[in-house]
Amino acid sequence: MHKLGVMGAGQMGLGIAQTAAQSGFEVCLGDLSLELATQARVRLGAQLQKLVEKGKMQALEREQILERIRPVGAIAEMTDCDLAVEAVSEKFELKAGIFKEFDARLKPEAILASNTSSISITRIAAQTRRPDKVIGMHFMNPVPVMKLVEGIRGIQTSDATFAAVRDAAERMGKTFIEARDFPGFAVNRILMPMINEAVYALHEGVASAEDIDAAMKLGTNQPMGPLTLADFIGLDTCLAIMEVLHEGLGDSKYRPCPLLRNYVLAGWLGRKSGRGFYRYEGK
């Protein structure tokens, strides 16, 4: 594999693009428009410049990374990519539309991957005429820092596809693990119920948000408290994953906390909206 397509230029997609380019891949970065994809590349340039100024990156490396990332305005401009990664919101209908277009536009031998954190790869693969070449490639956030990539086989995913994606992830410096195609896979099957339970503890008045986070950081040696982590991930994303777990596994223990649902309804989505379990205005 030499050329990677990334559809979705938000935090996750931009992180995937940066990591791939930093590892020598040529990257086509797409979004709803060429303008949005170009703006994302500009943001990345500014982020990398800060690393240069802090002495954590050479100016030449910054330029090489940016040169390898080409903004595009449509999937039709990714036709020669060897691997295409979808990195959009956790909404099946949105992902299904992207995979149908991937399938129609990309060369027949291209592998199609989803960065979904919870949605069935088997169901996504069924939207294409190449289900054997569809796989889950779940990066962790922030992508340039976190070492894990969760590889998820759909029931149709071939061994060759899985091996090729493992190789691509390892070329990016990631540790690649295999998870079966169950709701939430491995990471979020464990992580999201913990976050949801922390929200229940807040909802029921067990402790304040600050004390819940301090308890888990100091009592279990986690680098970030669960409510702070939820704000970082995005409360809408946390809710979407809990809904997938609840619907897919049919167990009441996965029921999203009403407080989480209410925060999302209020537009309090965490860091990206300026308010979640904590306030971030001006930060």
The 8 nearest C-alpha neighbors of each residue, nearest first, counted from 0:
[[1, 81, 2, 167, 82, 3, 24, 163],
 [0, 2, 24, 25, 81, 3, 80, 23],
 [3, 1, 25, 80, 81, 24, 26, 0],
 [2, 4, 26, 82, 80, 83, 81, 25],
 [3, 5, 83, 27, 26, 80, 84, 28],
 [6, 4, 84, 28, 83, 85, 29, 27],
 [7, 5, 29, 85, 30, 86, 28, 84],
 [6, 8, 30, 86, 87, 12, 9, 29],
 [9, 7, 12, 13, 30, 36, 39, 29],
 [10, 8, 12, 11, 7, 13, 39, 87],
 [9, 11, 13, 12, 14, 8, 141, 140],
 [12, 10, 14, 13, 9, 15, 86, 140],
 [11, 13, 8, 15, 86, 7, 9, 14],
 [12, 14, 16, 8, 10, 15, 11, 9],
 [13, 15, 142, 11, 17, 12, 16, 143],
 [16, 14, 12, 18, 13, 17, 142, 19],
 [17, 15, 13, 19, 14, 18, 20, 12],
 [18, 16, 14, 20, 15, 19, 21, 13],
 [17, 19, 21, 15, 143, 16, 20, 14],
 [18, 20, 22, 16, 24, 21, 17, 171],
 [21, 19, 24, 23, 17, 64, 22, 18],
 [20, 22, 18, 19, 64, 23, 17, 24],
 [23, 21, 19, 20, 171, 24, 18, 170],
 [22, 24, 20, 21, 19, 25, 67, 1],
 [25, 23, 20, 19, 1, 2, 22, 26],
 [24, 26, 2, 67, 20, 3, 1, 68],
 [27, 25, 68, 3, 4, 2, 67, 24],
 [26, 28, 4, 69, 70, 68, 5, 3],
 [29, 27, 70, 5, 71, 69, 4, 26],
 [30, 28, 6, 71, 36, 72, 7, 70],
 [29, 31, 7, 36, 32, 8, 6, 35],
 [30, 32, 72, 35, 29, 33, 73, 36],
 [33, 31, 72, 34, 30, 35, 36, 73],
 [72, 32, 34, 36, 71, 35, 37, 70],
 [33, 35, 37, 32, 36, 38, 72, 31],
 [36, 34, 38, 32, 37, 33, 30, 39],
 [37, 35, 33, 39, 70, 30, 38, 29],
 [36, 38, 34, 40, 39, 70, 35, 33],
 [37, 39, 41, 35, 40, 36, 34, 42],
 [40, 38, 42, 36, 37, 41, 8, 43],
 [41, 39, 43, 37, 42, 38, 44, 36],
 [40, 42, 38, 44, 39, 43, 37, 45],
 [43, 41, 39, 45, 44, 40, 38, 46],
 [42, 44, 46, 40, 41, 45, 47, 39],
 [43, 45, 41, 47, 42, 46, 48, 40],
 [44, 46, 48, 42, 43, 47, 41, 49],
 [47, 45, 43, 49, 48, 44, 42, 50],
 [46, 48, 50, 44, 49, 45, 43, 61],
 [47, 49, 51, 45, 50, 46, 44, 52],
 [48, 50, 52, 47, 51, 46, 53, 45],
 [51, 49, 55, 47, 53, 48, 52, 56],
 [52, 50, 56, 48, 54, 49, 53, 57],
 [51, 53, 49, 50, 54, 48, 55, 56],
 [54, 52, 50, 51, 55, 49, 56, 48],
 [53, 55, 51, 52, 56, 50, 57, 49],
 [56, 54, 50, 53, 51, 57, 52, 49],
 [57, 55, 51, 50, 54, 58, 60, 61],
 [56, 58, 60, 59, 51, 61, 55, 54],
 [57, 59, 61, 60, 51, 62, 56, 48],
 [58, 60, 62, 57, 61, 63, 56, 64],
 [61, 59, 63, 57, 62, 58, 64, 56],
 [60, 62, 58, 64, 59, 63, 47, 65],
 [61, 63, 59, 65, 60, 64, 66, 58],
 [62, 64, 60, 66, 61, 65, 59, 67],
 [65, 63, 20, 61, 67, 21, 62, 66],
 [64, 66, 62, 68, 67, 63, 61, 44],
 [67, 65, 63, 64, 68, 62, 69, 20],
 [66, 68, 25, 64, 65, 20, 26, 63],
 [69, 67, 26, 65, 66, 27, 25, 70],
 [68, 70, 27, 28, 26, 71, 67, 66],
 [71, 69, 28, 36, 37, 27, 29, 33],
 [72, 70, 29, 33, 73, 28, 27, 76],
 [33, 71, 73, 32, 29, 30, 31, 36],
 [72, 74, 75, 76, 71, 29, 32, 30],
 [73, 75, 76, 77, 101, 104, 29, 100],
 [74, 76, 73, 77, 104, 78, 105, 100],
 [75, 77, 74, 78, 73, 71, 72, 27],
 [78, 76, 74, 75, 80, 79, 4, 27],
 [77, 79, 105, 76, 80, 104, 75, 106],
 [80, 78, 77, 106, 81, 105, 2, 76],
 [81, 79, 2, 3, 82, 77, 78, 4],
 [82, 80, 109, 2, 0, 3, 110, 79],
 [81, 83, 110, 3, 109, 80, 111, 4],
 [84, 82, 4, 111, 3, 5, 112, 110],
 [85, 83, 112, 5, 113, 4, 111, 6],
 [84, 86, 113, 6, 114, 5, 87, 112],
 [85, 87, 7, 12, 114, 6, 84, 11],
 [86, 88, 7, 85, 89, 94, 6, 12],
 [87, 89, 90, 86, 93, 236, 94, 115],
 [90, 88, 91, 115, 239, 87, 236, 118],
 [91, 89, 93, 88, 92, 94, 239, 87],
 [90, 92, 94, 93, 95, 89, 118, 123],
 [91, 93, 95, 94, 90, 96, 97, 89],
 [94, 92, 96, 91, 90, 95, 97, 88],
 [93, 95, 91, 97, 96, 92, 98, 90],
 [94, 96, 92, 98, 97, 93, 91, 123],
 [97, 95, 99, 93, 94, 98, 92, 100],
 [96, 98, 94, 100, 95, 99, 101, 93],
 [99, 97, 101, 95, 100, 96, 102, 94],
 [98, 100, 102, 96, 97, 101, 127, 126],
 [99, 101, 103, 97, 102, 98, 104, 96],
 [102, 100, 98, 104, 99, 103, 105, 97],
 [103, 101, 99, 100, 104, 127, 105, 98],
 [102, 104, 100, 101, 105, 99, 106, 127],
 [103, 105, 101, 75, 102, 78, 100, 106],
 [106, 104, 78, 101, 102, 103, 107, 109],
 [105, 107, 109, 108, 78, 79, 104, 80],
 [108, 106, 109, 105, 102, 129, 110, 104],
 [107, 109, 106, 110, 81, 132, 105, 129],
 [110, 108, 81, 82, 106, 107, 105, 111],
 [109, 111, 82, 132, 133, 81, 83, 112],
 [112, 110, 133, 83, 82, 132, 84, 134],
 [113, 111, 84, 134, 135, 133, 136, 83],
 [114, 112, 85, 135, 115, 84, 136, 134],
 [113, 115, 137, 136, 86, 85, 135, 116],
 [116, 114, 113, 117, 118, 137, 89, 135],
 [115, 117, 137, 183, 114, 118, 187, 240],
 [116, 118, 183, 182, 115, 240, 184, 119],
 [119, 117, 115, 182, 120, 116, 243, 183],
 [120, 118, 122, 121, 180, 123, 182, 117],
 [121, 119, 153, 123, 122, 124, 135, 118],
 [120, 122, 153, 124, 119, 123, 154, 125],
 [121, 123, 125, 119, 120, 124, 126, 153],
 [122, 124, 120, 125, 121, 126, 95, 119],
 [125, 123, 130, 121, 126, 122, 133, 127],
 [124, 126, 122, 127, 123, 130, 121, 128],
 [127, 125, 124, 123, 99, 95, 98, 122],
 [128, 126, 125, 129, 124, 99, 102, 130],
 [127, 129, 130, 102, 126, 125, 124, 99],
 [128, 130, 127, 131, 132, 133, 102, 124],
 [131, 129, 124, 133, 132, 155, 127, 125],
 [130, 132, 156, 155, 157, 129, 133, 160],
 [131, 133, 110, 130, 129, 160, 156, 111],
 [134, 132, 111, 130, 124, 112, 131, 156],
 [135, 133, 112, 152, 151, 156, 153, 136],
 [134, 136, 151, 113, 112, 150, 137, 120],
 [137, 135, 150, 114, 113, 112, 149, 138],
 [136, 138, 114, 149, 148, 135, 115, 116],
 [139, 137, 148, 142, 136, 114, 147, 149],
 [138, 140, 142, 145, 141, 147, 137, 148],
 [141, 139, 142, 145, 11, 138, 144, 232],
 [140, 142, 144, 143, 145, 139, 14, 11],
 [141, 143, 140, 14, 145, 144, 139, 15],
 [144, 142, 18, 141, 14, 145, 17, 15],
 [145, 143, 142, 141, 146, 140, 139, 18],
 [146, 144, 142, 139, 147, 141, 143, 140],
 [145, 147, 173, 174, 144, 148, 172, 139],
 [148, 146, 174, 173, 145, 175, 139, 149],
 [149, 147, 138, 175, 137, 174, 173, 150],
 [148, 150, 137, 176, 136, 175, 177, 151],
 [151, 149, 177, 136, 135, 176, 178, 148],
 [152, 150, 135, 178, 179, 134, 177, 180],
 [153, 151, 156, 134, 180, 179, 154, 135],
 [152, 154, 121, 120, 156, 155, 180, 134],
 [153, 155, 121, 156, 152, 180, 120, 131],
 [154, 156, 131, 153, 130, 157, 121, 152],
 [157, 155, 131, 153, 152, 154, 133, 132],
 [158, 156, 131, 160, 159, 155, 161, 132],
 [157, 159, 161, 160, 162, 156, 163, 131],
 [158, 160, 162, 157, 161, 163, 156, 132],
 [161, 159, 163, 157, 158, 162, 132, 164],
 [160, 162, 158, 164, 159, 163, 165, 157],
 [161, 163, 165, 159, 160, 164, 158, 166],
 [164, 162, 166, 160, 165, 161, 159, 167],
 [165, 163, 167, 166, 161, 162, 168, 160],
 [164, 166, 162, 168, 163, 167, 161, 169],
 [165, 167, 163, 169, 164, 168, 170, 162],
 [168, 166, 164, 170, 169, 165, 163, 171],
 [169, 167, 171, 165, 170, 173, 166, 164],
 [168, 170, 173, 172, 166, 171, 167, 165],
 [169, 171, 167, 172, 168, 166, 22, 173],
 [172, 170, 168, 169, 22, 173, 19, 18],
 [173, 171, 169, 170, 168, 174, 146, 22],
 [174, 172, 146, 169, 168, 147, 171, 175],
 [173, 175, 147, 146, 148, 169, 176, 172],
 [176, 174, 148, 149, 173, 147, 165, 150],
 [175, 177, 149, 150, 148, 178, 174, 147],
 [178, 176, 150, 151, 149, 179, 175, 152],
 [177, 179, 151, 184, 185, 150, 180, 176],
 [180, 178, 151, 181, 152, 184, 177, 153],
 [179, 181, 153, 151, 184, 152, 119, 120],
 [180, 182, 184, 179, 183, 119, 117, 247],
 [183, 181, 117, 244, 184, 247, 118, 243],
 [182, 184, 117, 188, 187, 181, 116, 185],
 [183, 185, 181, 182, 188, 178, 180, 186],
 [186, 184, 188, 187, 178, 183, 189, 179],
 [187, 185, 188, 189, 190, 184, 183, 149],
 [186, 188, 190, 183, 189, 191, 185, 184],
 [187, 189, 183, 185, 186, 184, 190, 191],
 [190, 188, 187, 186, 191, 192, 185, 193],
 [191, 189, 187, 193, 192, 186, 188, 194],
 [190, 192, 194, 187, 193, 189, 195, 188],
 [193, 191, 195, 194, 190, 196, 189, 253],
 [192, 194, 196, 191, 190, 195, 197, 189],
 [195, 193, 191, 197, 225, 196, 192, 198],
 [194, 196, 192, 198, 197, 193, 191, 256],
 [197, 195, 199, 193, 198, 194, 192, 200],
 [196, 198, 200, 194, 199, 195, 193, 201],
 [199, 197, 195, 201, 196, 200, 202, 194],
 [198, 200, 202, 196, 201, 197, 256, 203],
 [201, 199, 197, 205, 203, 198, 202, 204],
 [200, 202, 198, 204, 199, 203, 206, 205],
 [203, 201, 199, 200, 204, 198, 258, 205],
 [202, 204, 200, 201, 205, 199, 206, 198],
 [205, 203, 201, 206, 202, 200, 207, 199],
 [204, 206, 200, 203, 201, 207, 202, 211],
 [207, 205, 204, 201, 211, 210, 208, 200],
 [206, 208, 210, 209, 211, 201, 204, 205],
 [209, 207, 211, 210, 212, 201, 206, 226],
 [208, 210, 212, 207, 211, 213, 206, 226],
 [209, 211, 213, 207, 212, 208, 214, 206],
 [212, 210, 214, 208, 213, 209, 206, 207],
 [211, 213, 224, 209, 215, 210, 214, 225],
 [214, 212, 210, 216, 215, 211, 217, 209],
 [215, 213, 211, 218, 212, 217, 216, 210],
 [214, 216, 218, 219, 212, 213, 217, 224],
 [217, 215, 221, 220, 213, 224, 214, 218],
 [216, 218, 220, 214, 215, 219, 213, 221],
 [217, 219, 215, 214, 216, 220, 213, 221],
 [218, 220, 215, 221, 216, 217, 214, 222],
 [221, 219, 216, 217, 218, 222, 215, 223],
 [220, 222, 216, 223, 219, 215, 224, 217],
 [221, 223, 216, 220, 224, 217, 215, 219],
 [224, 222, 221, 216, 228, 225, 227, 212],
 [223, 225, 212, 227, 216, 226, 215, 228],
 [226, 224, 228, 194, 227, 212, 229, 223],
 [227, 225, 229, 228, 224, 230, 212, 276],
 [228, 226, 230, 224, 229, 225, 231, 223],
 [227, 229, 231, 225, 226, 230, 224, 232],
 [228, 230, 226, 232, 231, 227, 233, 234],
 [231, 229, 269, 233, 227, 228, 232, 270],
 [230, 232, 228, 229, 233, 270, 269, 227],
 [233, 231, 229, 230, 228, 234, 236, 237],
 [234, 232, 230, 236, 269, 268, 235, 231],
 [233, 235, 268, 237, 236, 229, 230, 269],
 [236, 234, 238, 233, 237, 263, 268, 239],
 [235, 237, 239, 233, 234, 238, 240, 89],
 [238, 236, 234, 240, 235, 239, 241, 233],
 [237, 239, 241, 235, 236, 240, 234, 242],
 [240, 238, 236, 242, 237, 241, 235, 243],
 [239, 241, 243, 237, 242, 238, 117, 236],
 [240, 242, 244, 238, 243, 239, 255, 245],
 [243, 241, 245, 239, 240, 244, 246, 238],
 [242, 244, 240, 246, 241, 245, 247, 239],
 [245, 243, 241, 247, 242, 182, 246, 248],
 [246, 244, 253, 242, 249, 243, 248, 254],
 [247, 245, 243, 249, 244, 248, 242, 250],
 [246, 248, 244, 245, 243, 249, 182, 181],
 [247, 249, 250, 245, 244, 246, 182, 253],
 [250, 248, 246, 245, 247, 251, 244, 253],
 [249, 251, 252, 248, 253, 245, 254, 246],
 [252, 250, 254, 253, 249, 245, 248, 255],
 [251, 253, 250, 254, 245, 192, 255, 249],
 [252, 254, 245, 251, 250, 244, 255, 241],
 [253, 255, 251, 252, 245, 256, 241, 242],
 [256, 254, 241, 253, 257, 195, 238, 242],
 [255, 257, 259, 258, 199, 195, 254, 198],
 [258, 256, 260, 259, 261, 255, 202, 199],
 [257, 259, 261, 256, 260, 202, 262, 198],
 [260, 258, 262, 256, 257, 261, 263, 198],
 [259, 261, 257, 263, 258, 262, 264, 256],
 [262, 260, 264, 258, 263, 259, 265, 257],
 [263, 261, 265, 267, 259, 264, 260, 258],
 [262, 264, 266, 260, 265, 261, 267, 235],
 [265, 263, 261, 266, 262, 260, 267, 259],
 [266, 264, 262, 263, 267, 261, 268, 260],
 [265, 267, 263, 264, 268, 262, 272, 274],
 [268, 266, 275, 262, 274, 265, 263, 269],
 [267, 269, 234, 275, 233, 272, 266, 263],
 [270, 275, 268, 230, 274, 233, 271, 272],
 [269, 271, 273, 272, 230, 231, 279, 274],
 [270, 272, 269, 273, 268, 233, 274, 231],
 [273, 271, 270, 268, 274, 269, 267, 266],
 [274, 272, 279, 280, 270, 271, 278, 269],
 [273, 275, 278, 269, 267, 272, 279, 277],
 [276, 274, 269, 267, 277, 268, 230, 278],
 [275, 277, 226, 230, 274, 269, 208, 278],
 [276, 278, 275, 274, 279, 269, 227, 230],
 [279, 277, 274, 280, 273, 275, 276, 270],
 [278, 280, 273, 282, 274, 270, 281, 277],
 [281, 279, 273, 282, 278, 274, 272, 270],
 [280, 282, 279, 273, 278, 270, 274, 272],
 [281, 279, 280, 273, 270, 278, 271, 274]]
